[in-house]
């Protein structure tokens, strides 16, 4: 009986090994894709190559070869993706989004009536719009934290589809841009959370608290903001000791810091404190440009936000007078200031502030950047190589190279010749999975 038992067990193990081997072989074949590419910009800033073959296994690039290689040379049942008539490049990245809302006249009503669960479902819809527009990675820099962390983690786990999300935890001061505004006092008290701080040591506590609960980076607001419903301007609001403590606490725990900043005094203070990026930078002047270059910090322009709030201030009536006044000033100034910063050699990473603008039209930022005097190639670099560097993820994304993630988009024509090609992306792949193929 024991011999028979051993015989059965031995055969089961033998058959199990064989079955596992067969399934593994099938899996490898089933997850191998061969792409025939007409024009390939594998590394923005370098030469476009024609007639290329790109091979993927699972979600990683394994080969990039000159000429159109026969898929059969990589095994049987290989999936061929024909992009011979397309311009192919790395997936785009947006360093400044807010996936949980879209600016409009119903915002106050929505904040009172929508449950956090329903907001989460809408966020997923906005995330998919963003992905299908060609943005395979985003940095969300202002949302209800736990809901955004949950969406990030669900996407990373493969439970739902969406762009790769790098999610910020916010730290702001009482009455500042990140604090609640425009509602009655008892609601302000209800909506205020542990992210609001005063003084250096309290802001140190808030920073550590944000990281404890899941923040990939820290977002601060060194100046006032356009959409704060108070006539408090867009100048510096966080004090230097508060800024330094936030940055120090974040760096100690391996997190980068992004600072919302409009007026130059707040830009300078945030750069001197050691932030990694300035969001908006609407009034960057000679002094702050010098600091940008000294520190190596990135400017994330968000021209689309300025364009959007200016149009809304002129053509709608749901904004308060305080917001309209700030929107007109900032919206009219941003483009010229970004052009001057670019010409001076400031590093620029692509960001839209989508949520202020509609989700899915993120690429219109590229059009506005080009109008500001930024070359088409440098616009593309800002949304690929530069953004990957800002995230600290250059080893995985930002270019198409062997060993990197298969985040790939394609357009009908070359965006190097016509930047508006990015407004209508024909093919989107993220982590080796195709989401758009027109």
SEKOLMAR-504886 format. One record per residue (C-alpha): residue in one letter; residue number from 0; y, x, z negated. Coordinates in steps of 0.001 Angstrom, whole numbers, always signed. Each point is the difference from the previous one (the first is absolute). Layout:
BEGIN
{resn A | resi NUM | yy Y | xx X | zz Z}
...
//
This chain:
BEGIN
{resn X | resi 0 | yy +0 | xx +0 | zz +0}
{resn X | resi 1 | yy +2353 | xx +2872 | zz -872}
{resn X | resi 2 | yy -860 | xx +1734 | zz +3289}
{resn X | resi 3 | yy +729 | xx -3205 | zz +1931}
{resn X | resi 4 | yy +3282 | xx -375 | zz -1861}
{resn X | resi 5 | yy +1001 | xx +3570 | zz +828}
{resn X | resi 6 | yy -953 | xx -561 | zz +3649}
{resn X | resi 7 | yy +2174 | xx -3123 | zz +232}
{resn X | resi 8 | yy +2891 | xx +1707 | zz -1752}
{resn X | resi 9 | yy -309 | xx +3052 | zz +2257}
{resn X | resi 10 | yy +8 | xx -2161 | zz +3136}
{resn X | resi 11 | yy +2898 | xx -2094 | zz -1253}
{resn X | resi 12 | yy +2000 | xx +3159 | zz -704}
{resn X | resi 13 | yy -962 | xx +1419 | zz +3393}
{resn X | resi 14 | yy +948 | xx -3191 | zz +1800}
{resn X | resi 15 | yy +3153 | xx -255 | zz -2114}
{resn X | resi 16 | yy +1080 | xx +3505 | zz +998}
{resn X | resi 17 | yy -715 | xx -809 | zz +3659}
{resn X | resi 18 | yy +1904 | xx -3296 | zz -232}
{resn X | resi 19 | yy +2923 | xx +1697 | zz -1744}
{resn X | resi 20 | yy +23 | xx +2689 | zz +2685}
{resn X | resi 21 | yy -16 | xx -2578 | zz +2785}
{resn X | resi 22 | yy +2759 | xx -2042 | zz -1635}
{resn X | resi 23 | yy +2090 | xx +3129 | zz -570}
{resn X | resi 24 | yy -425 | xx +1021 | zz +3654}
{resn X | resi 25 | yy +926 | xx -3495 | zz +1157}
{resn X | resi 26 | yy +3012 | xx -24 | zz -2316}
{resn X | resi 27 | yy +1259 | xx +3295 | zz +1400}
{resn X | resi 28 | yy -372 | xx -1246 | zz +3554}
{resn X | resi 29 | yy +1428 | xx -3419 | zz -709}
{resn X | resi 30 | yy +3103 | xx +1516 | zz -1590}
{resn X | resi 31 | yy +715 | xx +2549 | zz +2716}
{resn X | resi 32 | yy +2798 | xx -849 | zz +2418}
{resn X | resi 33 | yy +1146 | xx +1858 | zz +3095}
{resn X | resi 34 | yy +3565 | xx -560 | zz +1202}
{resn X | resi 35 | yy +1185 | xx +854 | zz +3506}
{resn X | resi 36 | yy +3748 | xx +564 | zz -207}
{resn X | resi 37 | yy +2485 | xx +235 | zz +2846}
{resn X | resi 38 | yy +2894 | xx +1614 | zz -1928}
{resn X | resi 39 | yy -446 | xx +1418 | zz -3496}
{resn X | resi 40 | yy +2724 | xx +1073 | zz -2417}
{resn X | resi 41 | yy -2349 | xx +1372 | zz -2650}
{resn X | resi 42 | yy +2746 | xx +1816 | zz -1898}
{resn X | resi 43 | yy +3518 | xx -1389 | zz +344}
{resn X | resi 44 | yy +2373 | xx +2814 | zz +881}
{resn X | resi 45 | yy -2534 | xx +1669 | zz +2288}
{resn X | resi 46 | yy -1091 | xx -524 | zz +3597}
{resn X | resi 47 | yy -1555 | xx -3220 | zz +1252}
{resn X | resi 48 | yy -3445 | xx +617 | zz +1515}
{resn X | resi 49 | yy -1614 | xx -2093 | zz +2710}
{resn X | resi 50 | yy -3619 | xx -1034 | zz +626}
{resn X | resi 51 | yy -1328 | xx +562 | zz -3518}
{resn X | resi 52 | yy -3165 | xx -1066 | zz -1803}
{resn X | resi 53 | yy +154 | xx -730 | zz -3702}
{resn X | resi 54 | yy -3213 | xx -496 | zz -1985}
{resn X | resi 55 | yy -205 | xx -1799 | zz -3353}
{resn X | resi 56 | yy -2844 | xx -239 | zz -2453}
{resn X | resi 57 | yy +540 | xx -2709 | zz -2589}
{resn X | resi 58 | yy +3710 | xx +300 | zz -794}
{resn X | resi 59 | yy +533 | xx +3703 | zz +773}
{resn X | resi 60 | yy +896 | xx +1863 | zz +3205}
{resn X | resi 61 | yy -2782 | xx +2459 | zz +912}
{resn X | resi 62 | yy +1000 | xx +1240 | zz +3469}
{resn X | resi 63 | yy +3036 | xx +153 | zz +2296}
{resn X | resi 64 | yy -1012 | xx +1245 | zz +3440}
{resn X | resi 65 | yy +1691 | xx +533 | zz +3355}
{resn X | resi 66 | yy -1210 | xx -2344 | zz +2725}
{resn X | resi 67 | yy -1939 | xx -3256 | zz -204}
{resn X | resi 68 | yy -3332 | xx +797 | zz -1650}
{resn X | resi 69 | yy -3121 | xx -2095 | zz +601}
{resn X | resi 70 | yy -620 | xx -2137 | zz -3127}
{resn X | resi 71 | yy -3748 | xx +439 | zz +512}
{resn X | resi 72 | yy +344 | xx +3664 | zz -945}
{resn X | resi 73 | yy +625 | xx -1162 | zz -3574}
{resn X | resi 74 | yy -3102 | xx -2174 | zz -219}
{resn X | resi 75 | yy -1077 | xx -3530 | zz +850}
{resn X | resi 76 | yy +1935 | xx -3210 | zz -672}
{resn X | resi 77 | yy +3319 | xx +1825 | zz -287}
{resn X | resi 78 | yy +3055 | xx -2255 | zz +127}
{resn X | resi 79 | yy +2411 | xx +964 | zz +2780}
{resn X | resi 80 | yy +3682 | xx -879 | zz -394}
{resn X | resi 81 | yy +1886 | xx +275 | zz +3277}
{resn X | resi 82 | yy +3648 | xx +974 | zz -480}
{resn X | resi 83 | yy +382 | xx +1822 | zz +3315}
{resn X | resi 84 | yy +3124 | xx -2002 | zz +809}
{resn X | resi 85 | yy +1576 | xx +361 | zz -3439}
{resn X | resi 86 | yy +2211 | xx +2389 | zz -1940}
{resn X | resi 87 | yy -1826 | xx +871 | zz -3238}
{resn X | resi 88 | yy +1422 | xx +1441 | zz -3219}
{resn X | resi 89 | yy -589 | xx -10 | zz -3774}
{resn X | resi 90 | yy +473 | xx -3223 | zz -1939}
{resn X | resi 91 | yy +3562 | xx -622 | zz -1141}
{resn X | resi 92 | yy +1088 | xx +14 | zz -3646}
{resn X | resi 93 | yy +2760 | xx -1904 | zz -1784}
{resn X | resi 94 | yy +1256 | xx +1621 | zz -3195}
{resn X | resi 95 | yy +1985 | xx -2963 | zz -1292}
{resn X | resi 96 | yy -1443 | xx -3500 | zz -21}
{resn X | resi 97 | yy -145 | xx -2968 | zz -2380}
{resn X | resi 98 | yy -3133 | xx -1908 | zz +961}
{resn X | resi 99 | yy +431 | xx -2818 | zz -2504}
{resn X | resi 100 | yy +3052 | xx -1708 | zz +1485}
{resn X | resi 101 | yy +2296 | xx -614 | zz +2972}
{resn X | resi 102 | yy +3724 | xx -465 | zz -547}
{resn X | resi 103 | yy +1209 | xx -3518 | zz +700}
{resn X | resi 104 | yy +1593 | xx -3167 | zz -1398}
{resn X | resi 105 | yy -3209 | xx -1148 | zz -1742}
{resn X | resi 106 | yy -473 | xx +3101 | zz -2194}
{resn X | resi 107 | yy +1264 | xx -1590 | zz -3235}
{resn X | resi 108 | yy -2194 | xx -3044 | zz +538}
{resn X | resi 109 | yy -3029 | xx +2161 | zz +785}
{resn X | resi 110 | yy +431 | xx +2126 | zz -3128}
{resn X | resi 111 | yy -170 | xx -3151 | zz -2128}
{resn X | resi 112 | yy -2758 | xx -1860 | zz +1815}
{resn X | resi 113 | yy -2401 | xx +2580 | zz +1438}
{resn X | resi 114 | yy -2785 | xx +1220 | zz -2245}
{resn X | resi 115 | yy -740 | xx +3729 | zz -129}
{resn X | resi 116 | yy -3328 | xx -763 | zz +1685}
{resn X | resi 117 | yy +1726 | xx -1733 | zz +2913}
{resn X | resi 118 | yy +2491 | xx +2851 | zz +291}
{resn X | resi 119 | yy -3012 | xx +2320 | zz +245}
{resn X | resi 120 | yy -1456 | xx -2027 | zz +2868}
{resn X | resi 121 | yy +3329 | xx +78 | zz +1834}
{resn X | resi 122 | yy +226 | xx +3750 | zz -591}
{resn X | resi 123 | yy -3315 | xx +423 | zz +1769}
{resn X | resi 124 | yy +1379 | xx -1945 | zz +2971}
{resn X | resi 125 | yy +3101 | xx +2232 | zz +102}
{resn X | resi 126 | yy -2195 | xx +3082 | zz -308}
{resn X | resi 127 | yy -2082 | xx -1043 | zz +3007}
{resn X | resi 128 | yy +3112 | xx -660 | zz +2074}
{resn X | resi 129 | yy +1096 | xx +3523 | zz -829}
{resn X | resi 130 | yy -3351 | xx +1523 | zz +906}
{resn X | resi 131 | yy -203 | xx -1866 | zz +3304}
{resn X | resi 132 | yy +3479 | xx +1304 | zz +856}
{resn X | resi 133 | yy -1453 | xx +3528 | zz -73}
{resn X | resi 134 | yy +817 | xx +1043 | zz -3578}
{resn X | resi 135 | yy -3234 | xx +1246 | zz -1512}
{resn X | resi 136 | yy +1566 | xx +1342 | zz -3215}
{resn X | resi 137 | yy +2869 | xx -1368 | zz -2083}
{resn X | resi 138 | yy +1752 | xx +908 | zz -3232}
{resn X | resi 139 | yy +812 | xx -3140 | zz -1982}
{resn X | resi 140 | yy +2992 | xx +876 | zz -2169}
{resn X | resi 141 | yy +755 | xx -3203 | zz -1841}
{resn X | resi 142 | yy -2429 | xx -2821 | zz -736}
{resn X | resi 143 | yy -1604 | xx -1694 | zz -2974}
{resn X | resi 144 | yy -2079 | xx +2972 | zz -1068}
{resn X | resi 145 | yy -3466 | xx -1281 | zz -894}
{resn X | resi 146 | yy -207 | xx -2302 | zz +3003}
{resn X | resi 147 | yy +956 | xx +2860 | zz +2328}
{resn X | resi 148 | yy -2429 | xx +2410 | zz -1633}
{resn X | resi 149 | yy -2724 | xx -2622 | zz +416}
{resn X | resi 150 | yy +772 | xx -364 | zz +3719}
{resn X | resi 151 | yy +37 | xx +3785 | zz +401}
{resn X | resi 152 | yy -3355 | xx +360 | zz -1729}
{resn X | resi 153 | yy -1597 | xx -2918 | zz +1844}
{resn X | resi 154 | yy +951 | xx +1591 | zz +3336}
{resn X | resi 155 | yy -1257 | xx +3415 | zz -1131}
{resn X | resi 156 | yy -3303 | xx -1566 | zz -1077}
{resn X | resi 157 | yy -417 | xx -1744 | zz +3345}
{resn X | resi 158 | yy +87 | xx -3471 | zz -1551}
{resn X | resi 159 | yy +2917 | xx -1080 | zz +2184}
{resn X | resi 160 | yy +1723 | xx +1479 | zz +3039}
{resn X | resi 161 | yy +3486 | xx +1445 | zz -31}
{resn X | resi 162 | yy +1997 | xx +3200 | zz +329}
{resn X | resi 163 | yy -530 | xx +2838 | zz -2427}
{resn X | resi 164 | yy +2402 | xx -709 | zz -2890}
{resn X | resi 165 | yy +1660 | xx +2561 | zz -2221}
{resn X | resi 166 | yy +1488 | xx -2126 | zz -2793}
{resn X | resi 167 | yy +2957 | xx +839 | zz -2216}
{resn X | resi 168 | yy +676 | xx -871 | zz -3589}
{resn X | resi 169 | yy +3656 | xx -727 | zz -612}
{resn X | resi 170 | yy +2311 | xx +1362 | zz -2685}
{resn X | resi 171 | yy +3534 | xx -1386 | zz -291}
{resn X | resi 172 | yy +2786 | xx -467 | zz -2511}
{resn X | resi 173 | yy +1292 | xx -3152 | zz -1656}
{resn X | resi 174 | yy +2318 | xx -1780 | zz +2421}
{resn X | resi 175 | yy -799 | xx +2428 | zz +2806}
{resn X | resi 176 | yy -1299 | xx -735 | zz +3474}
{resn X | resi 177 | yy -3621 | xx -243 | zz -1104}
{resn X | resi 178 | yy +768 | xx -2415 | zz -2834}
{resn X | resi 179 | yy -79 | xx -3783 | zz +546}
{resn X | resi 180 | yy +3262 | xx -1627 | zz +1095}
{resn X | resi 181 | yy +1463 | xx -3292 | zz +1190}
{resn X | resi 182 | yy -1879 | xx -2327 | zz -2374}
{resn X | resi 183 | yy +820 | xx -1583 | zz -3358}
{resn X | resi 184 | yy -329 | xx +2132 | zz -3151}
{resn X | resi 185 | yy -3276 | xx -1449 | zz -1290}
{resn X | resi 186 | yy -1665 | xx +740 | zz +3354}
{resn X | resi 187 | yy +1412 | xx +3536 | zz -18}
{resn X | resi 188 | yy -1644 | xx +505 | zz -3370}
{resn X | resi 189 | yy -3273 | xx -1431 | zz +1295}
{resn X | resi 190 | yy -48 | xx +2147 | zz +3156}
{resn X | resi 191 | yy +1023 | xx +3299 | zz -1624}
{resn X | resi 192 | yy -2988 | xx +2319 | zz -515}
{resn X | resi 193 | yy -908 | xx +3436 | zz -1348}
{resn X | resi 194 | yy +1317 | xx +1742 | zz +3123}
{resn X | resi 195 | yy +3590 | xx -512 | zz -1214}
{resn X | resi 196 | yy +1291 | xx +2810 | zz -2201}
{resn X | resi 197 | yy +3157 | xx +1450 | zz -1558}
{resn X | resi 198 | yy +581 | xx +3619 | zz -932}
{resn X | resi 199 | yy -2117 | xx +3034 | zz +907}
{resn X | resi 200 | yy -2850 | xx -487 | zz -2444}
{resn X | resi 201 | yy -440 | xx -3678 | zz +748}
{resn X | resi 202 | yy -62 | xx +821 | zz +3718}
{resn X | resi 203 | yy -2597 | xx +2672 | zz -705}
{resn X | resi 204 | yy -2066 | xx -2709 | zz -1718}
{resn X | resi 205 | yy +432 | xx -2399 | zz +2936}
{resn X | resi 206 | yy -1118 | xx +2681 | zz +2459}
{resn X | resi 207 | yy -3139 | xx +782 | zz -1945}
{resn X | resi 208 | yy -670 | xx -3703 | zz -380}
{resn X | resi 209 | yy +187 | xx -538 | zz +3776}
{resn X | resi 210 | yy -2426 | xx +2842 | zz +647}
{resn X | resi 211 | yy -2363 | xx -1266 | zz -2710}
{resn X | resi 212 | yy -298 | xx -3337 | zz +1746}
{resn X | resi 213 | yy -651 | xx +1357 | zz +3492}
{resn X | resi 214 | yy +3129 | xx +1325 | zz +1766}
{resn X | resi 215 | yy -598 | xx +2454 | zz +2855}
{resn X | resi 216 | yy +3655 | xx +1057 | zz -200}
{resn X | resi 217 | yy +3148 | xx -952 | zz -1901}
{resn X | resi 218 | yy +2913 | xx -1902 | zz +1562}
{resn X | resi 219 | yy +3408 | xx +189 | zz -1681}
{resn X | resi 220 | yy +3427 | xx -1382 | zz +869}
{resn X | resi 221 | yy +2675 | xx +2592 | zz -642}
{resn X | resi 222 | yy +2698 | xx -2268 | zz +1482}
{resn X | resi 223 | yy +755 | xx -3677 | zz +262}
{resn X | resi 224 | yy -1489 | xx -1994 | zz +2838}
{resn X | resi 225 | yy +1087 | xx -2493 | zz +2633}
{resn X | resi 226 | yy -2320 | xx -2810 | zz -1112}
{resn X | resi 227 | yy +824 | xx +207 | zz -3709}
{resn X | resi 228 | yy +1821 | xx -3282 | zz -626}
{resn X | resi 229 | yy +2812 | xx +1609 | zz -1981}
{resn X | resi 230 | yy +3281 | xx +1530 | zz +1125}
{resn X | resi 231 | yy -1037 | xx +3388 | zz -1412}
{resn X | resi 232 | yy +413 | xx +2069 | zz +3156}
{resn X | resi 233 | yy -2300 | xx +2536 | zz +1628}
{resn X | resi 234 | yy +1069 | xx +3095 | zz -1947}
{resn X | resi 235 | yy -1923 | xx +2003 | zz -2591}
{resn X | resi 236 | yy -1426 | xx -2006 | zz -2907}
{resn X | resi 237 | yy -2831 | xx +2038 | zz -1542}
{resn X | resi 238 | yy +1284 | xx +2907 | zz -2077}
{resn X | resi 239 | yy -1020 | xx +3571 | zz +680}
{resn X | resi 240 | yy -2052 | xx +324 | zz -3182}
{resn X | resi 241 | yy -1935 | xx -3157 | zz +908}
{resn X | resi 242 | yy -670 | xx +1230 | zz +3538}
{resn X | resi 243 | yy -1202 | xx +3406 | zz -1188}
{resn X | resi 244 | yy -2365 | xx -1490 | zz -2568}
{resn X | resi 245 | yy -1567 | xx -2349 | zz +2564}
{resn X | resi 246 | yy -580 | xx +2835 | zz +2462}
{resn X | resi 247 | yy -1366 | xx +2346 | zz -2669}
{resn X | resi 248 | yy -2362 | xx -2623 | zz -1418}
{resn X | resi 249 | yy -1238 | xx -895 | zz +3487}
{resn X | resi 250 | yy -528 | xx +3620 | zz +1056}
{resn X | resi 251 | yy -1916 | xx +741 | zz -3203}
{resn X | resi 252 | yy -2488 | xx -2673 | zz +1036}
{resn X | resi 253 | yy -193 | xx +965 | zz +3674}
{resn X | resi 254 | yy +2186 | xx -2736 | zz +1435}
{resn X | resi 255 | yy +2849 | xx +222 | zz +2486}
{resn X | resi 256 | yy +3287 | xx -1844 | zz -449}
{resn X | resi 257 | yy +1962 | xx -2031 | zz +2562}
{resn X | resi 258 | yy +3569 | xx -1003 | zz -770}
{resn X | resi 259 | yy +1898 | xx -2933 | zz +1463}
{resn X | resi 260 | yy +3558 | xx +1329 | zz +501}
{resn X | resi 261 | yy +3000 | xx -1145 | zz +2039}
{resn X | resi 262 | yy +3205 | xx +1755 | zz -1114}
{resn X | resi 263 | yy +138 | xx +3788 | zz +65}
{resn X | resi 264 | yy +467 | xx +448 | zz -3749}
{resn X | resi 265 | yy -3367 | xx -1647 | zz -618}
{resn X | resi 266 | yy -1645 | xx +1904 | zz +2846}
{resn X | resi 267 | yy +1192 | xx +3310 | zz -1438}
{resn X | resi 268 | yy -1104 | xx -894 | zz -3535}
{resn X | resi 269 | yy -3491 | xx -997 | zz +1171}
{resn X | resi 270 | yy -390 | xx +3148 | zz +2111}
{resn X | resi 271 | yy +1164 | xx +2199 | zz -2871}
{resn X | resi 272 | yy -2558 | xx -1722 | zz -2228}
{resn X | resi 273 | yy -2731 | xx +1010 | zz +2456}
{resn X | resi 274 | yy -1075 | xx -3156 | zz +1832}
{resn X | resi 275 | yy -2218 | xx +288 | zz +3065}
{resn X | resi 276 | yy +1789 | xx -2556 | zz +2159}
{resn X | resi 277 | yy +3228 | xx -1935 | zz +219}
{resn X | resi 278 | yy -383 | xx -3574 | zz +1214}
{resn X | resi 279 | yy +2883 | xx -1305 | zz +2150}
{resn X | resi 280 | yy +2464 | xx +2875 | zz -577}
{resn X | resi 281 | yy +2698 | xx -2166 | zz +1533}
{resn X | resi 282 | yy +2954 | xx +2236 | zz -870}
{resn X | resi 283 | yy -1564 | xx +3453 | zz +125}
{resn X | resi 284 | yy +2816 | xx +2521 | zz +503}
{resn X | resi 285 | yy +384 | xx +3766 | zz +240}
{resn X | resi 286 | yy -776 | xx +675 | zz -3661}
{resn X | resi 287 | yy -3179 | xx -2095 | zz -63}
{resn X | resi 288 | yy -1134 | xx +1310 | zz +3393}
{resn X | resi 289 | yy +230 | xx +3522 | zz -1415}
{resn X | resi 290 | yy -2182 | xx -1091 | zz -2914}
{resn X | resi 291 | yy -2520 | xx -1718 | zz +2280}
{resn X | resi 292 | yy -493 | xx +3274 | zz +1841}
{resn X | resi 293 | yy -146 | xx +2047 | zz -3195}
{resn X | resi 294 | yy -2576 | xx -2202 | zz -1729}
{resn X | resi 295 | yy -2049 | xx -979 | zz +3060}
{resn X | resi 296 | yy +168 | xx -3671 | zz -949}
{resn X | resi 297 | yy -452 | xx -2624 | zz +2703}
{resn X | resi 298 | yy +2467 | xx -2650 | zz +1077}
{resn X | resi 299 | yy -1601 | xx -3404 | zz +658}
{resn X | resi 300 | yy +2794 | xx -1764 | zz +1948}
{resn X | resi 301 | yy -1042 | xx -3711 | zz +114}
{resn X | resi 302 | yy +2449 | xx -770 | zz +2803}
{resn X | resi 303 | yy -1827 | xx -3250 | zz +660}
{resn X | resi 304 | yy +945 | xx -1248 | zz -3476}
{resn X | resi 305 | yy +3671 | xx +716 | zz +616}
{resn X | resi 306 | yy -186 | xx -1687 | zz +3393}
{resn X | resi 307 | yy -1723 | xx -3047 | zz -1535}
{resn X | resi 308 | yy +2301 | xx -582 | zz -2985}
{resn X | resi 309 | yy +3082 | xx +428 | zz +2185}
{resn X | resi 310 | yy -1255 | xx -2680 | zz +2389}
{resn X | resi 311 | yy -872 | xx -2306 | zz -2903}
{resn X | resi 312 | yy +3394 | xx +521 | zz -1636}
{resn X | resi 313 | yy +1721 | xx -990 | zz +3233}
{resn X | resi 314 | yy -2294 | xx -2803 | zz +1148}
{resn X | resi 315 | yy -1472 | xx -1710 | zz -3082}
{resn X | resi 316 | yy +1322 | xx -1582 | zz -3175}
{resn X | resi 317 | yy -2723 | xx +618 | zz -2601}
{resn X | resi 318 | yy +1391 | xx +3340 | zz -1237}
{resn X | resi 319 | yy +2475 | xx +102 | zz -2881}
{resn X | resi 320 | yy +3473 | xx +1404 | zz +608}
{resn X | resi 321 | yy -880 | xx +3145 | zz -1981}
{resn X | resi 322 | yy -3033 | xx +683 | zz +2202}
{resn X | resi 323 | yy +1856 | xx -772 | zz +3243}
{resn X | resi 324 | yy +2760 | xx +2457 | zz -809}
{resn X | resi 325 | yy -2470 | xx +2825 | zz -680}
{resn X | resi 326 | yy -2096 | xx -921 | zz +3055}
{resn X | resi 327 | yy +2982 | xx +279 | zz +2327}
{resn X | resi 328 | yy +1051 | xx +3383 | zz -1365}
{resn X | resi 329 | yy -3433 | xx +1594 | zz -40}
{resn X | resi 330 | yy -1233 | xx -1584 | zz +3232}
{resn X | resi 331 | yy +2953 | xx +1371 | zz +1937}
{resn X | resi 332 | yy -295 | xx +3543 | zz -1356}
{resn X | resi 333 | yy -3695 | xx +885 | zz -24}
{resn X | resi 334 | yy -636 | xx +924 | zz +3626}
{resn X | resi 335 | yy +2847 | xx +2490 | zz +324}
{resn X | resi 336 | yy -915 | xx +1721 | zz -3246}
{resn X | resi 337 | yy -3658 | xx +383 | zz +1003}
{resn X | resi 338 | yy +1030 | xx +1528 | zz +3318}
{resn X | resi 339 | yy +2146 | xx +2594 | zz -1775}
{resn X | resi 340 | yy -2776 | xx +835 | zz -2471}
{resn X | resi 341 | yy -2478 | xx +468 | zz +2854}
{resn X | resi 342 | yy +2326 | xx +2313 | zz +1914}
{resn X | resi 343 | yy +517 | xx +2037 | zz -3174}
{resn X | resi 344 | yy -3763 | xx +573 | zz -305}
{resn X | resi 345 | yy -960 | xx -2395 | zz -2806}
{resn X | resi 346 | yy -3721 | xx -865 | zz -10}
{resn X | resi 347 | yy -541 | xx -3661 | zz +871}
{resn X | resi 348 | yy -2993 | xx -2230 | zz -751}
{resn X | resi 349 | yy -340 | xx -3417 | zz +1604}
{resn X | resi 350 | yy +720 | xx -3046 | zz -2150}
{resn X | resi 351 | yy +1193 | xx -3533 | zz +686}
{resn X | resi 352 | yy +397 | xx -1904 | zz -3291}
{resn X | resi 353 | yy -2160 | xx -2699 | zz +1589}
{resn X | resi 354 | yy +113 | xx -3038 | zz -2222}
{resn X | resi 355 | yy +3747 | xx +133 | zz +431}
{resn X | resi 356 | yy -807 | xx -143 | zz +3721}
{resn X | resi 357 | yy -3042 | xx -1899 | zz +1247}
{resn X | resi 358 | yy -3414 | xx +1597 | zz -267}
{resn X | resi 359 | yy -1539 | xx +1010 | zz +3311}
{resn X | resi 360 | yy +3240 | xx +1059 | zz +1708}
{resn X | resi 361 | yy -22 | xx +3385 | zz -1777}
{resn X | resi 362 | yy +214 | xx +1902 | zz +3291}
{resn X | resi 363 | yy +3524 | xx -1293 | zz +602}
{resn X | resi 364 | yy +1043 | xx +2683 | zz -2498}
{resn X | resi 365 | yy -990 | xx +2518 | zz +2690}
{resn X | resi 366 | yy +2366 | xx -1638 | zz +2476}
{resn X | resi 367 | yy +2864 | xx +158 | zz -2511}
{resn X | resi 368 | yy -787 | xx +3630 | zz -822}
{resn X | resi 369 | yy +137 | xx +886 | zz +3692}
{resn X | resi 370 | yy +3358 | xx -1773 | zz +280}
{resn X | resi 371 | yy +1201 | xx +2144 | zz -2914}
{resn X | resi 372 | yy -659 | xx +3110 | zz +2082}
{resn X | resi 373 | yy -3491 | xx +988 | zz -1154}
{resn X | resi 374 | yy -2245 | xx +1187 | zz +2841}
{resn X | resi 375 | yy -3015 | xx -2155 | zz +846}
{resn X | resi 376 | yy -2367 | xx +2823 | zz -950}
{resn X | resi 377 | yy +1677 | xx +454 | zz -3366}
{resn X | resi 378 | yy -122 | xx -3749 | zz -619}
{resn X | resi 379 | yy -3762 | xx +147 | zz +561}
{resn X | resi 380 | yy -301 | xx +3102 | zz -2204}
{resn X | resi 381 | yy +1840 | xx -1850 | zz -2774}
{resn X | resi 382 | yy -2639 | xx -2765 | zz +115}
{resn X | resi 383 | yy -2985 | xx +2344 | zz +154}
{resn X | resi 384 | yy +213 | xx +3664 | zz -1017}
{resn X | resi 385 | yy +3013 | xx -330 | zz -2298}
{resn X | resi 386 | yy -1272 | xx -3132 | zz -1720}
{resn X | resi 387 | yy -3403 | xx +1587 | zz -590}
{resn X | resi 388 | yy +1743 | xx +3004 | zz -1540}
{resn X | resi 389 | yy +2126 | xx -2200 | zz -2262}
{resn X | resi 390 | yy -3155 | xx -1756 | zz -1207}
{resn X | resi 391 | yy -1819 | xx +3294 | zz -543}
{resn X | resi 392 | yy -2716 | xx -1177 | zz +2416}
{resn X | resi 393 | yy +431 | xx +2394 | zz +2944}
{resn X | resi 394 | yy -3621 | xx +1110 | zz -319}
{resn X | resi 395 | yy -1190 | xx -3534 | zz +852}
{resn X | resi 396 | yy +2585 | xx -1774 | zz +2170}
{resn X | resi 397 | yy +3116 | xx +612 | zz +2116}
{resn X | resi 398 | yy -1676 | xx +1741 | zz +2944}
{resn X | resi 399 | yy -3187 | xx -471 | zz +2006}
{resn X | resi 400 | yy -2217 | xx +2982 | zz -737}
{resn X | resi 401 | yy -3633 | xx +723 | zz -779}
{resn X | resi 402 | yy -795 | xx -1010 | zz -3573}
{resn X | resi 403 | yy +2897 | xx -2439 | zz -367}
{resn X | resi 404 | yy -115 | xx -3764 | zz -441}
{resn X | resi 405 | yy -237 | xx -2033 | zz +3200}
{resn X | resi 406 | yy +3386 | xx -1750 | zz -213}
{resn X | resi 407 | yy +922 | xx -466 | zz +3651}
{resn X | resi 408 | yy +2381 | xx -2154 | zz +2027}
{resn X | resi 409 | yy +664 | xx -364 | zz +3715}
{resn X | resi 410 | yy +2818 | xx -1354 | zz +2127}
{resn X | resi 411 | yy +219 | xx -984 | zz +3635}
{resn X | resi 412 | yy +2661 | xx +2618 | zz +799}
{resn X | resi 413 | yy +1295 | xx +3114 | zz -1696}
{resn X | resi 414 | yy +2335 | xx -537 | zz -2984}
{resn X | resi 415 | yy +1305 | xx +3493 | zz +711}
{resn X | resi 416 | yy +1582 | xx -1472 | zz +3124}
{resn X | resi 417 | yy +755 | xx -3443 | zz -1448}
{resn X | resi 418 | yy -49 | xx -408 | zz -3786}
{resn X | resi 419 | yy -230 | xx -3787 | zz +402}
{resn X | resi 420 | yy -3638 | xx +460 | zz +1023}
{resn X | resi 421 | yy -688 | xx +67 | zz -3762}
{resn X | resi 422 | yy +1117 | xx -3623 | zz -236}
{resn X | resi 423 | yy -3158 | xx -1100 | zz +1835}
{resn X | resi 424 | yy -3001 | xx +2050 | zz -1091}
{resn X | resi 425 | yy -3111 | xx -687 | zz +2097}
{resn X | resi 426 | yy -2663 | xx +1649 | zz -2162}
{resn X | resi 427 | yy -283 | xx +504 | zz -3753}
{resn X | resi 428 | yy -2796 | xx +1787 | zz -1833}
{resn X | resi 429 | yy +11 | xx +813 | zz -3702}
{resn X | resi 430 | yy -2812 | xx +2004 | zz -1612}
{resn X | resi 431 | yy -2038 | xx -358 | zz +3191}
{resn X | resi 432 | yy +200 | xx -3814 | zz +91}
{resn X | resi 433 | yy +1756 | xx -1694 | zz +2924}
{resn X | resi 434 | yy +2479 | xx -2738 | zz -915}
{resn X | resi 435 | yy +1877 | xx -408 | zz +3294}
{resn X | resi 436 | yy -1265 | xx +686 | zz +3526}
{resn X | resi 437 | yy +2036 | xx -1845 | zz +2635}
//
